[in-house]
Amino acid sequence: MHIIGIGLDATDIPRIEQSIARFGDRFLQRVFTDAEVAYCSRKHHPAPHYAGRFAAKEAAMKALGTGWAHDVHWRGIEVIRGGGPPRLRFHEGALRRFEQLGATSSLLTITHSDSLALAQVLLLGAD
């Protein structure tokens, strides 16, 4: 396997918390999938989990080399949990870009402090 793309992002947790307070479901439904909202909303303090997913989406867009453009949108990148580390699932334009790059898998890591969420994404291709 070899690295096709790499992305890193840092997101301020208070900024995400303020966006949720100000825009509520409109913000959540624009940025996160229903499964992501369900996961984060079950947490005692959901803002760090939303911020981590936001950072992961930003990092994935950087790894794809598109940013928020070329039909790559927030909900086209999904952070999923199924036991073990978080993983990415790509949809629609993000999936098309993933495939165009020749990527076959991805790696994701997310961490956070009291005020900052960080995520790093690697896109991998077959040799």
N, C-alpha and C positions, 0 to 999 in steps of 0.2 A: 504494500500500500504506500501511497505517497500523498503529501499534502497538496490539495488543490486551492484551498482558501483558508484564511484565518481571520477571525474578527474578535475584537475585545471591546467591551463597553462598561462604563460606570454610570449608574443611575442614582440620583438622590432620592432616598426613600421619602423624605418630607414632601418633595415635589409630587410624587405619585399620590401620596396621602391627600394632598391639597386638591389634586385633579379629581380624585374620587369624591371628596367632600363637595367640590364645586359643581361637577358635571354628573356625578352618580352613574346610573346605569348607561347613560349615553356614552360616557368615556369607556366604561368596562366593555360594552358591546362593540365598540369601534375597534378596540385594541386586542381584546382577549376572546378566545373561543369559549363556548359554553362550558366545556370540560375544565378549562383553566379557571374560569370564574367559580365553578362548583368547588374545585380543589382549594383555591385561595380563601374563599368565603367560609370554609369550615375551620380555618385557623383562628386561634384566639386573637392574634394581631395580624390581619391579612396584608397590610401594606408592604412589609418586607418581601413577601412572597410574590405579590404583584410586581414590585420593583425588580425582583430577580428575573421574572419572566419578561418584563419590559427590556431589561438589559440583554437577556438572551436573544430576543427578537432583533434588537439593534445589532448585536454582535453577529448574528446570522446574516443580516442584510449586508454587513461589511464583508463577511466571508464570501457571500455570493457576488460581491463586487457591484451591487446595484444601489445600495441605500434604499430609501423608500421611493422606488421608481421602477420603470420597466415591468409594470404589472406585478410587482412584489409589494404586498401590503401586510399590515399587522397580523391579520387573522390567517394569512397564508403560511405563517410560521407558528407552530404549536409546540409548547413544552409539555411533554407527557411524563407521567410517573407510572411505573408498573412494578414496583419493587426494584431496588437497586438505584443507580444514579439516574438523574433526569436525562431525557433524550429529546431529540427534535423530530417532529413530523412536519414535512413540507406539503403544502396544498397549492393548487392552481398555479399562478405565475411563479411562485417561489419553487414549486416542484419542477416546472419547466426549466427554470434557470439552473437548478441543481443538476438536472439531467443533461442540459447543454454543456455544462462544465465538465461532464464525465465523472461527477461524484457518485460514489456508491454507498457511502455511509458518512456519518458525522459524529463528532464527540462534543459534549457540552459539559461545562462545569459552571456552577453558580455558587457564590458566597455572599454574605452580607455582614455588615457591622450594624451599629445602632442607626447610622445615617446614610450608609452607602451600600448599594448592591452592585456586584461585579459579575460579569459573565464572559466566558471565552468559548469560542466555537472553532472547531477544526472541521473542514470538509476534506474527506479522503477519497481517493480514487484507486482503482486496481492498477497494479504494475503493468 
